[in-house]
């Protein structure tokens, strides 16, 4: 599969976010449909991450994967599950977002 590397990474991130959200809804593996969504989502995420790593350095890809994933999962936990965020949590998420931006805007270690 010859997708642009950042498209592969975006698919991996979205699949992982869906999988993690479904994992919460599986209620400790007691609900089959969310569990199946979670397993499928993680499989898709790892497949597309492996494609990404063919063209983007591992550290850069993983920093983007984890940073964007944390922000999206936190947003979904707030929207879907009603989880609360305090000021330190919001500040930390802001710092994660800033780190991803710095990496993408200023680093020379990208898809070559």
N, CA, C and O atoms as a printed pandas DataFrame, in Angstrom:
     atom_number atom_name residue_name chain_id  residue_number  x_coord  y_coord  z_coord
0              1         N          UNK        A               1    0.851   -1.164    0.000
1              2        CA          UNK        A               1    0.000    0.000    0.000
2              3         C          UNK        A               1    0.900    1.232    0.000
3              4         O          UNK        A               1    1.816    1.335    0.816
4              5         N          UNK        A               2    0.644    2.156   -0.904
5              6        CA          UNK        A               2    1.526    3.303   -1.060
6              7         C          UNK        A               2    0.806    4.614   -0.741
7              8         O          UNK        A               2    0.681    5.491   -1.595
8              9         N          UNK        A               3    0.345    4.729    0.478
9             10        CA          UNK        A               3   -0.307    5.953    0.934
10            11         C          UNK        A               3    0.745    6.964    1.356
11            12         O          UNK        A               3    1.846    6.583    1.753
12            13         N          UNK        A               4    0.421    8.251    1.274
13            14        CA          UNK        A               4    1.335    9.241    1.851
14            15         C          UNK        A               4    1.534    8.931    3.342
15            16         O          UNK        A               4    0.583    8.550    4.025
16            17         N          UNK        A               5    2.757    9.093    3.847
17            18        CA          UNK        A               5    3.042    8.659    5.223
18            19         C          UNK        A               5    2.191    9.343    6.285
19            20         O          UNK        A               5    1.822    8.712    7.275
20            21         N          UNK        A               6    1.875   10.613    6.099
21            22        CA          UNK        A               6    1.067   11.283    7.118
22            23         C          UNK        A               6   -0.403   10.874    7.037
23            24         O          UNK        A               6   -1.127   10.980    8.026
24            25         N          UNK        A               7   -0.847   10.411    5.878
25            26        CA          UNK        A               7   -2.198    9.850    5.777
26            27         C          UNK        A               7   -2.256    8.513    6.513
27            28         O          UNK        A               7   -3.214    8.239    7.235
28            29         N          UNK        A               8   -1.227    7.682    6.328
29            30        CA          UNK        A               8   -1.161    6.414    7.074
30            31         C          UNK        A               8   -1.150    6.665    8.568
31            32         O          UNK        A               8   -1.811    5.960    9.331
32            33         N          UNK        A               9   -0.396    7.674    8.983
33            34        CA          UNK        A               9   -0.324    8.007   10.408
34            35         C          UNK        A               9   -1.673    8.506   10.913
35            36         O          UNK        A               9   -2.090    8.150   12.016
36            37         N          UNK        A              10   -2.350    9.316   10.131
37            38        CA          UNK        A              10   -3.671    9.812   10.539
38            39         C          UNK        A              10   -4.669    8.670   10.689
39            40         O          UNK        A              10   -5.450    8.646   11.640
40            41         N          UNK        A              11   -4.645    7.729    9.759
41            42        CA          UNK        A              11   -5.535    6.557    9.853
42            43         C          UNK        A              11   -5.203    5.757   11.108
43            44         O          UNK        A              11   -6.104    5.313   11.820
44            45         N          UNK        A              12   -3.916    5.571   11.380
45            46        CA          UNK        A              12   -3.496    4.830   12.577
46            47         C          UNK        A              12   -3.988    5.521   13.842
47            48         O          UNK        A              12   -4.461    4.863   14.769
48            49         N          UNK        A              13   -3.878    6.834   13.881
49            50        CA          UNK        A              13   -4.300    7.579   15.068
50            51         C          UNK        A              13   -5.806    7.470   15.267
51            52         O          UNK        A              13   -6.271    7.210   16.377
52            53         N          UNK        A              14   -6.567    7.667   14.200
53            54        CA          UNK        A              14   -8.029    7.596   14.307
54            55         C          UNK        A              14   -8.463    6.197   14.736
55            56         O          UNK        A              14   -9.344    6.054   15.584
56            57         N          UNK        A              15   -7.852    5.167   14.159
57            58        CA          UNK        A              15   -8.202    3.787   14.531
58            59         C          UNK        A              15   -7.888    3.516   16.000
59            60         O          UNK        A              15   -8.661    2.854   16.693
60            61         N          UNK        A              16   -6.756    4.028   16.471
61            62        CA          UNK        A              16   -6.384    3.820   17.881
62            63         C          UNK        A              16   -7.322    4.568   18.817
63            64         O          UNK        A              16   -7.665    4.058   19.884
64            65         N          UNK        A              17   -7.739    5.760   18.437
65            66        CA          UNK        A              17   -8.665    6.538   19.253
66            67         C          UNK        A              17  -10.016    5.823   19.334
67            68         O          UNK        A              17  -10.613    5.742   20.407
68            69         N          UNK        A              18  -10.487    5.315   18.218
69            70        CA          UNK        A              18  -11.742    4.547   18.212
70            71         C          UNK        A              18  -11.601    3.305   19.084
71            72         O          UNK        A              18  -12.497    2.988   19.867
72            73         N          UNK        A              19  -10.481    2.604   18.950
73            74        CA          UNK        A              19  -10.255    1.384   19.730
74            75         C          UNK        A              19  -10.225    1.669   21.221
75            76         O          UNK        A              19  -10.808    0.923   22.008
76            77         N          UNK        A              20   -9.552    2.741   21.615
77            78        CA          UNK        A              20   -9.458    3.069   23.038
78            79         C          UNK        A              20  -10.811    3.487   23.604
79            80         O          UNK        A              20  -11.160    3.123   24.728
80            81         N          UNK        A              21  -11.562    4.244   22.831
81            82        CA          UNK        A              21  -12.899    4.642   23.268
82            83         C          UNK        A              21  -13.799    3.421   23.414
83            84         O          UNK        A              21  -14.562    3.320   24.374
84            85         N          UNK        A              22  -13.710    2.494   22.464
85            86        CA          UNK        A              22  -14.499    1.262   22.545
86            87         C          UNK        A              22  -14.054    0.403   23.727
87            88         O          UNK        A              22  -14.877   -0.265   24.352
88            89         N          UNK        A              23  -12.766    0.418   24.033
89            90        CA          UNK        A              23  -12.263   -0.365   25.159
90            91         C          UNK        A              23  -12.915    0.089   26.464
91            92         O          UNK        A              23  -13.274   -0.737   27.303
92            93         N          UNK        A              24  -13.064    1.378   26.629
93            94        CA          UNK        A              24  -13.748    1.902   27.823
94            95         C          UNK        A              24  -15.195    1.397   27.856
95            96         O          UNK        A              24  -15.710    1.042   28.916
96            97         N          UNK        A              25  -15.839    1.370   26.697
97            98        CA          UNK        A              25  -17.236    0.961   26.618
98            99         C          UNK        A              25  -17.417   -0.554   26.735
99           100         O          UNK        A              25  -18.537   -1.030   26.922
100          101         N          UNK        A              26  -16.319   -1.316   26.626
101          102        CA          UNK        A              26  -16.434   -2.772   26.739
102          103         C          UNK        A              26  -16.677   -3.227   28.176
103          104         O          UNK        A              26  -16.980   -4.396   28.414
104          105         N          UNK        A              27  -16.548   -2.316   29.126
105          106        CA          UNK        A              27  -16.811   -2.605   30.540
106          107         C          UNK        A              27  -16.035   -3.837   31.015
107          108         O          UNK        A              27  -16.609   -4.822   31.479
108          109         N          UNK        A              28  -14.715   -3.743   30.881
109          110        CA          UNK        A              28  -13.879   -4.849   31.346
110          111         C          UNK        A              28  -14.047   -6.110   30.524
111          112         O          UNK        A              28  -14.036   -7.211   31.074
112          113         N          UNK        A              29  -14.203   -5.972   29.223
113          114        CA          UNK        A              29  -14.361   -7.082   28.274
114          115         C          UNK        A              29  -15.691   -7.808   28.435
115          116         O          UNK        A              29  -15.833   -8.933   27.954
116          117         N          UNK        A              30  -16.665   -7.197   29.095
117          118        CA          UNK        A              30  -17.940   -7.884   29.311
118          119         C          UNK        A              30  -18.961   -7.612   28.199
119          120         O          UNK        A              30  -19.990   -8.286   28.133
120          121         N          UNK        A              31  -18.694   -6.646   27.335
121          122        CA          UNK        A              31  -19.595   -6.335   26.225
122          123         C          UNK        A              31  -18.873   -6.651   24.921
123          124         O          UNK        A              31  -17.838   -6.062   24.610
124          125         N          UNK        A              32  -19.439   -7.594   24.161
125          126        CA          UNK        A              32  -18.752   -8.150   22.998
126          127         C          UNK        A              32  -18.549   -7.146   21.862
127          128         O          UNK        A              32  -17.455   -7.093   21.299
128          129         N          UNK        A              33  -19.548   -6.357   21.505
129          130        CA          UNK        A              33  -19.407   -5.448   20.365
130          131         C          UNK        A              33  -18.311   -4.403   20.592
131          132         O          UNK        A              33  -17.457   -4.236   19.721
132          133         N          UNK        A              34  -18.301   -3.696   21.718
133          134        CA          UNK        A              34  -17.202   -2.748   21.927
134          135         C          UNK        A              34  -15.831   -3.435   21.986
135          136         O          UNK        A              34  -14.829   -2.871   21.547
136          137         N          UNK        A              35  -15.797   -4.634   22.523
137          138        CA          UNK        A              35  -14.539   -5.381   22.557
138          139         C          UNK        A              35  -14.061   -5.693   21.142
139          140         O          UNK        A              35  -12.880   -5.527   20.837
140          141         N          UNK        A              36  -14.967   -6.143   20.278
141          142        CA          UNK        A              36  -14.614   -6.442   18.887
142          143         C          UNK        A              36  -14.143   -5.185   18.159
143          144         O          UNK        A              36  -13.176   -5.229   17.398
144          145         N          UNK        A              37  -14.825   -4.071   18.392
145          146        CA          UNK        A              37  -14.408   -2.803   17.783
146          147         C          UNK        A              37  -13.011   -2.427   18.264
147          148         O          UNK        A              37  -12.184   -1.957   17.483
148          149         N          UNK        A              38  -12.755   -2.632   19.531
149          150        CA          UNK        A              38  -11.455   -2.311   20.102
150          151         C          UNK        A              38  -10.341   -3.157   19.487
151          152         O          UNK        A              38   -9.308   -2.622   19.083
152          153         N          UNK        A              39  -10.541   -4.450   19.416
153          154        CA          UNK        A              39   -9.522   -5.345   18.847
154          155         C          UNK        A              39   -9.270   -5.002   17.381
155          156         O          UNK        A              39   -8.120   -4.916   16.950
156          157         N          UNK        A              40  -10.343   -4.806   16.617
157          158        CA          UNK        A              40  -10.194   -4.451   15.201
158          159         C          UNK        A              40   -9.493   -3.095   15.058
159          160         O          UNK        A              40   -8.621   -2.927   14.205
160          161         N          UNK        A              41   -9.879   -2.141   15.891
161          162        CA          UNK        A              41   -9.266   -0.816   15.821
162          163         C          UNK        A              41   -7.780   -0.837   16.103
163          164         O          UNK        A              41   -7.003   -0.180   15.411
164          165         N          UNK        A              42   -7.375   -1.597   17.128
165          166        CA          UNK        A              42   -5.944   -1.695   17.426
166          167         C          UNK        A              42   -5.189   -2.410   16.304
167          168         O          UNK        A              42   -4.060   -2.032   15.991
168          169         N          UNK        A              43   -5.783   -3.426   15.697
169          170        CA          UNK        A              43   -5.133   -4.119   14.584
170          171         C          UNK        A              43   -4.939   -3.167   13.401
171          172         O          UNK        A              43   -3.866   -3.124   12.800
172          173         N          UNK        A              44   -5.972   -2.418   13.080
173          174        CA          UNK        A              44   -5.877   -1.439   11.990
174          175         C          UNK        A              44   -4.833   -0.376   12.320
175          176         O          UNK        A              44   -4.020   -0.003   11.475
176          177         N          UNK        A              45   -4.868    0.102   13.552
177          178        CA          UNK        A              45   -3.918    1.134   13.970
178          179         C          UNK        A              45   -2.476    0.655   13.825
179          180         O          UNK        A              45   -1.631    1.376   13.295
180          181         N          UNK        A              46   -2.199   -0.540   14.288
181          182        CA          UNK        A              46   -0.825   -1.054   14.205
182          183         C          UNK        A              46   -0.398   -1.312   12.767
183          184         O          UNK        A              46    0.763   -1.096   12.419
184          185         N          UNK        A              47   -1.322   -1.771   11.929
185          186        CA          UNK        A              47   -1.002   -1.982   10.520
186          187         C          UNK        A              47   -0.599   -0.658    9.867
187          188         O          UNK        A              47    0.439   -0.580    9.209
188          189         N          UNK        A              48   -1.420    0.384   10.050
189          190        CA          UNK        A              48   -1.111    1.661    9.419
190          191         C          UNK        A              48    0.088    2.350   10.063
191          192         O          UNK        A              48    0.809    3.084    9.387
192          193         N          UNK        A              49    0.313    2.131   11.343
193          194        CA          UNK        A              49    1.526    2.657   11.967
194          195         C          UNK        A              49    2.753    1.988   11.357
195          196         O          UNK        A              49    3.768    2.647   11.129
196          197         N          UNK        A              50    2.668    0.692   11.093
197          198        CA          UNK        A              50    3.808    0.002   10.472
198          199         C          UNK        A              50    4.108    0.568    9.091
199          200         O          UNK        A              50    5.274    0.673    8.711
200          201         N          UNK        A              51    3.075    0.936    8.333
201          202        CA          UNK        A              51    3.294    1.574    7.033
202          203         C          UNK        A              51    3.947    2.940    7.201
203          204         O          UNK        A              51    4.826    3.324    6.430
204          205         N          UNK        A              52    3.509    3.654    8.207
205          206        CA          UNK        A              52    4.065    4.981    8.483
206          207         C          UNK        A              52    5.550    4.893    8.780
207          208         O          UNK        A              52    6.330    5.723    8.313
208          209         N          UNK        A              53    5.944    3.891    9.557
209          210        CA          UNK        A              53    7.337    3.777    9.996
210          211         C          UNK        A              53    8.298    3.438    8.859
211          212         O          UNK        A              53    9.515    3.501    9.034
212          213         N          UNK        A              54    7.758    3.081    7.702
213          214        CA          UNK        A              54    8.621    2.866    6.540
214          215         C          UNK        A              54    9.166    4.189    5.997
215          216         O          UNK        A              54   10.186    4.206    5.308
216          217         N          UNK        A              55    8.479    5.308    6.311
217          218        CA          UNK        A              55    8.838    6.583    5.695
218          219         C          UNK        A              55    9.052    7.730    6.676
219          220         O          UNK        A              55    9.640    8.748    6.310
220          221         N          UNK        A              56    8.591    7.584    7.903
221          222        CA          UNK        A              56    8.781    8.627    8.914
222          223         C          UNK        A              56    9.615    8.020   10.044
223          224         O          UNK        A              56    9.338    6.901   10.476
224          225         N          UNK        A              57   10.633    8.739   10.530
225          226        CA          UNK        A              57   11.430    8.201   11.638
226          227         C          UNK        A              57   10.540    7.795   12.821
227          228         O          UNK        A              57    9.543    8.453   13.116
228          229         N          UNK        A              58   10.912    6.724   13.476
229          230        CA          UNK        A              58   10.109    6.153   14.554
230          231         C          UNK        A              58    9.789    7.172   15.648
231          232         O          UNK        A              58    8.639    7.277   16.076
232          233         N          UNK        A              59   10.781    7.913   16.100
233          234        CA          UNK        A              59   10.563    8.876   17.170
234          235         C          UNK        A              59    9.571    9.961   16.784
235          236         O          UNK        A              59    8.724   10.349   17.590
236          237         N          UNK        A              60    9.671   10.447   15.566
237          238        CA          UNK        A              60    8.760   11.487   15.087
238          239         C          UNK        A              60    7.346   10.920   14.966
239          240         O          UNK        A              60    6.385   11.530   15.436
240          241         N          UNK        A              61    7.226    9.765   14.343
241          242        CA          UNK        A              61    5.901    9.149   14.161
242          243         C          UNK        A              61    5.256    8.850   15.508
243          244         O          UNK        A              61    4.066    9.102   15.695
244          245         N          UNK        A              62    6.023    8.321   16.436
245          246        CA          UNK        A              62    5.452    7.962   17.727
246          247         C          UNK        A              62    5.086    9.193   18.540
247          248         O          UNK        A              62    4.090    9.185   19.264
248          249         N          UNK        A              63    5.875   10.244   18.429
249          250        CA          UNK        A              63    5.545   11.480   19.141
250          251         C          UNK        A              63    4.228   12.055   18.624
251          252         O          UNK        A              63    3.389   12.493   19.411
252          253         N          UNK        A              64    4.048   12.053   17.315
253          254        CA          UNK        A              64    2.794   12.558   16.743
254          255         C          UNK        A              64    1.650   11.629   17.109
255          256         O          UNK        A              64    0.587   12.088   17.528
256          257         N          UNK        A              65    1.859   10.323   16.954
257          258        CA          UNK        A              65    0.839    9.314   17.273
258          259         C          UNK        A              65    0.354    9.473   18.714
259          260         O          UNK        A              65   -0.848    9.540   18.972
260          261         N          UNK        A              66    1.296    9.533   19.639
261          262        CA          UNK        A              66    0.894    9.598   21.045
262          263         C          UNK        A              66    0.328   10.963   21.404
263          264         O          UNK        A              66   -0.660   11.041   22.133
264          265         N          UNK        A              67    0.924   12.036   20.913
265          266        CA          UNK        A              67    0.442   13.371   21.249
266          267         C          UNK        A              67   -0.958   13.640   20.729
267          268         O          UNK        A              67   -1.838   14.064   21.477
268          269         N          UNK        A              68   -1.157   13.393   19.450
269          270        CA          UNK        A              68   -2.487   13.619   18.865
270          271         C          UNK        A              68   -3.492   12.636   19.463
271          272         O          UNK        A              68   -4.637   12.999   19.731
272          273         N          UNK        A              69   -3.060   11.397   19.670
273          274        CA          UNK        A              69   -3.953   10.397   20.267
274          275         C          UNK        A              69   -4.409   10.795   21.661
275          276         O          UNK        A              69   -5.585   10.648   21.993
276          277         N          UNK        A              70   -3.492   11.299   22.483
277          278        CA          UNK        A              70   -3.845   11.732   23.838
278          279         C          UNK        A              70   -4.880   12.853   23.789
279          280         O          UNK        A              70   -5.865   12.830   24.527
280          281         N          UNK        A              71   -4.654   13.820   22.925
281          282        CA          UNK        A              71   -5.578   14.952   22.826
282          283         C          UNK        A              71   -6.958   14.480   22.368
283          284         O          UNK        A              71   -7.970   14.876   22.946
284          285         N          UNK        A              72   -7.003   13.638   21.334
285          286        CA          UNK        A              72   -8.297   13.171   20.817
286          287         C          UNK        A              72   -9.024   12.268   21.815
287          288         O          UNK        A              72  -10.233   12.397   22.004
288          289         N          UNK        A              73   -8.294   11.365   22.446
289          290        CA          UNK        A              73   -8.924   10.470   23.422
290          291         C          UNK        A              73   -9.443   11.268   24.618
291          292         O          UNK        A              73  -10.524   10.984   25.134
292          293         N          UNK        A              74   -8.683   12.252   25.051
293          294        CA          UNK        A              74   -9.133   13.084   26.161
294          295         C          UNK        A              74  -10.394   13.861   25.782
295          296         O          UNK        A              74  -11.323   13.978   26.581
296          297         N          UNK        A              75  -10.419   14.389   24.563
297          298        CA          UNK        A              75  -11.605   15.117   24.099
298          299         C          UNK        A              75  -12.820   14.191   24.036
299          300         O          UNK        A              75  -13.915   14.581   24.442
300          301         N          UNK        A              76  -12.636   12.979   23.535
301          302        CA          UNK        A              76  -13.749   12.029   23.474
302          303         C          UNK        A              76  -14.195   11.587   24.867
303          304         O          UNK        A              76  -15.390   11.422   25.116
304          305         N          UNK        A              77  -13.247   11.398   25.765
305          306        CA          UNK        A              77  -13.613   11.025   27.137
306          307         C          UNK        A              77  -14.452   12.127   27.775
307          308         O          UNK        A              77  -15.374   11.843   28.540
308          309         N          UNK        A              78  -14.139   13.368   27.466
309          310        CA          UNK        A              78  -14.905   14.501   27.979
310          311         C          UNK        A              78  -16.289   14.549   27.330
311          312         O          UNK        A              78  -17.291   14.737   28.021
312          313         N          UNK        A              79  -16.350   14.381   26.008
313          314        CA          UNK        A              79  -17.620   14.484   25.281
314          315         C          UNK        A              79  -18.525   13.269   25.475
315          316         O          UNK        A              79  -19.722   13.410   25.726
316          317         N          UNK        A              80  -17.940   12.072   25.356
317          318        CA          UNK        A              80  -18.737   10.838   25.359
318          319         C          UNK        A              80  -19.001   10.331   26.775
319          320         O          UNK        A              80  -20.116    9.923   27.098
320          321         N          UNK        A              81  -17.969   10.360   27.614
321          322        CA          UNK        A              81  -18.072    9.755   28.943
322          323         C          UNK        A              81  -18.253   10.782   30.059
323          324         O          UNK        A              81  -18.385   10.414   31.226
324          325         N          UNK        A              82  -18.261   12.055   29.709
325          326        CA          UNK        A              82  -18.473   13.095   30.713
326          327         C          UNK        A              82  -17.335   13.247   31.702
327          328         O          UNK        A              82  -17.540   13.767   32.799
328          329         N          UNK        A              83  -16.139   12.805   31.338
329          330        CA          UNK        A              83  -15.005   12.936   32.248
330          331         C          UNK        A              83  -14.581   14.402   32.335
331          332         O          UNK        A              83  -14.543   15.114   31.332
332          333         N          UNK        A              84  -14.270   14.827   33.529
333          334        CA          UNK        A              84  -13.922   16.225   33.790
334          335         C          UNK        A              84  -12.422   16.462   33.613
335          336         O          UNK        A              84  -11.602   15.576   33.850
336          337         N          UNK        A              85  -12.092   17.672   33.194
337          338        CA          UNK        A              85  -10.697   18.084   33.056
338          339         C          UNK        A              85  -10.468   19.311   33.917
339          340         O          UNK        A              85  -11.214   20.285   33.820
340          341         N          UNK        A              86   -9.426   19.273   34.773
341          342        CA          UNK        A              86   -9.099   20.442   35.575
342          343         C          UNK        A              86   -8.024   21.262   34.862
343          344         O          UNK        A              86   -7.548   20.885   33.791
344          345         N          UNK        A              87   -7.653   22.378   35.467
345          346        CA          UNK        A              87   -6.691   23.288   34.846
346          347         C          UNK        A              87   -5.338   22.617   34.565
347          348         O          UNK        A              87   -4.794   22.811   33.477
348          349         N          UNK        A              88   -4.771   21.837   35.499
349          350        CA          UNK        A              88   -3.502   21.174   35.171
350          351         C          UNK        A              88   -3.628   20.190   33.997
351          352         O          UNK        A              88   -2.707   20.067   33.189
352          353         N          UNK        A              89   -4.755   19.498   33.907
353          354        CA          UNK        A              89   -4.947   18.578   32.783
354          355         C          UNK        A              89   -4.990   19.347   31.469
355          356         O          UNK        A              89   -4.370   18.939   30.487
356          357         N          UNK        A              90   -5.716   20.448   31.449
357          358        CA          UNK        A              90   -5.797   21.268   30.239
358          359         C          UNK        A              90   -4.440   21.869   29.877
359          360         O          UNK        A              90   -4.083   21.951   28.701
360          361         N          UNK        A              91   -3.692   22.285   30.889
361          362        CA          UNK        A              91   -2.351   22.827   30.635
362          363         C          UNK        A              91   -1.434   21.755   30.054
363          364         O          UNK        A              91   -0.684   22.011   29.112
364          365         N          UNK        A              92   -1.501   20.564   30.617
365          366        CA          UNK        A              92   -0.685   19.463   30.102
366          367         C          UNK        A              92   -1.035   19.106   28.674
367          368         O          UNK        A              92   -0.146   18.862   27.858
368          369         N          UNK        A              93   -2.312   19.072   28.364
369          370        CA          UNK        A              93   -2.742   18.776   26.996
370          371         C          UNK        A              93   -2.274   19.880   26.054
371          372         O          UNK        A              93   -1.864   19.607   24.926
372          373         N          UNK        A              94   -2.336   21.120   26.516
373          374        CA          UNK        A              94   -1.825   22.229   25.707
374          375         C          UNK        A              94   -0.342   22.083   25.413
375          376         O          UNK        A              94    0.107   22.365   24.302
376          377         N          UNK        A              95    0.421   21.640   26.410
377          378        CA          UNK        A              95    1.857   21.417   26.199
378          379         C          UNK        A              95    2.106   20.272   25.216
379          380         O          UNK        A              95    3.022   20.348   24.398
380          381         N          UNK        A              96    1.308   19.228   25.290
381          382        CA          UNK        A              96    1.438   18.123   24.338
382          383         C          UNK        A              96    1.173   18.628   22.921
383          384         O          UNK        A              96    1.924   18.320   21.995
384          385         N          UNK        A              97    0.105   19.402   22.758
385          386        CA          UNK        A              97   -0.219   19.950   21.442
386          387         C          UNK        A              97    0.912   20.856   20.944
387          388         O          UNK        A              97    1.263   20.817   19.765
388          389         N          UNK        A              98    1.474   21.660   21.828
389          390        CA          UNK        A              98    2.587   22.533   21.455
390          391         C          UNK        A              98    3.785   21.700   21.001
391          392         O          UNK        A              98    4.451   22.048   20.026
392          393         N          UNK        A              99    4.057   20.616   21.696
393          394        CA          UNK        A              99    5.168   19.747   21.313
394          395         C          UNK        A              99    4.979   19.136   19.938
395          396         O          UNK        A              99    5.925   19.074   19.152
396          397         N          UNK        A             100    3.770   18.685   19.637
397          398        CA          UNK        A             100    3.496   18.121   18.312
398          399         C          UNK        A             100    3.670   19.201   17.237
399          400         O          UNK        A             100    4.226   18.937   16.171
400          401         N          UNK        A             101    3.197   20.407   17.520
401          402        CA          UNK        A             101    3.355   21.499   16.556
402          403         C          UNK        A             101    4.825   21.838   16.330
403          404         O          UNK        A             101    5.252   21.999   15.186
404          405         N          UNK        A             102    5.600   21.946   17.401
405          406        CA          UNK        A             102    7.027   22.233   17.262
406          407         C          UNK        A             102    7.707   21.149   16.434
407          408         O          UNK        A             102    8.513   21.449   15.553
408          409         N          UNK        A             103    7.391   19.920   16.709
409          410        CA          UNK        A             103    7.976   18.804   15.973
410          411         C          UNK        A             103    7.658   18.909   14.487
411          412         O          UNK        A             103    8.540   18.720   13.649
412          413         N          UNK        A             104    6.412   19.208   14.156
413          414        CA          UNK        A             104    6.009   19.265   12.763
414          415         C          UNK        A             104    6.471   20.540   12.059
415          416         O          UNK        A             104    6.785   20.498   10.870
416          417         N          UNK        A             105    6.517   21.648   12.751
417          418        CA          UNK        A             105    6.842   22.908   12.101
418          419         C          UNK        A             105    8.343   23.183   12.030
419          420         O          UNK        A             105    8.801   23.840   11.094
420          421         N          UNK        A             106    9.111   22.697   12.994
421          422        CA          UNK        A             106   10.508   23.104   13.072
422          423         C          UNK        A             106   11.515   21.969   12.933
423          424         O          UNK        A             106   12.681   22.230   12.635
424          425         N          UNK        A             107   11.113   20.735   13.134
425          426        CA          UNK        A             107   12.063   19.628   13.069
426          427         C          UNK        A             107   12.405   19.297   11.625
427          428         O          UNK        A             107   11.549   19.360   10.742
428          429         N          UNK        A             108   13.640   18.951   11.399
429          430        CA          UNK        A             108   14.090   18.489   10.079
430          431         C          UNK        A             108   13.947   16.972    9.939
431          432         O          UNK        A             108   14.179   16.424    8.861
432          433         N          UNK        A             109   13.567   16.295   11.019
433          434        CA          UNK        A             109   13.441   14.830   11.023
434          435         C          UNK        A             109   12.019   14.441   10.636
435          436         O          UNK        A             109   11.209   14.073   11.487
436          437         N          UNK        A             110   11.728   14.527    9.346
437          438        CA          UNK        A             110   10.375   14.167    8.903
438          439         C          UNK        A             110   10.456   13.180    7.744
439          440         O          UNK        A             110   11.518   12.632    7.448
440          441         N          UNK        A             111    9.320   12.966    7.096
441          442        CA          UNK        A             111    9.279   12.043    5.958
442          443         C          UNK        A             111   10.107   12.606    4.827
443          444         O          UNK        A             111    9.810   13.679    4.301
444          445         N          UNK        A             112   11.141   11.887    4.453
445          446        CA          UNK        A             112   12.045   12.399    3.424
446          447         C          UNK        A             112   11.810   11.856    2.072
447          448         O          UNK        A             112   12.515   12.219    1.130
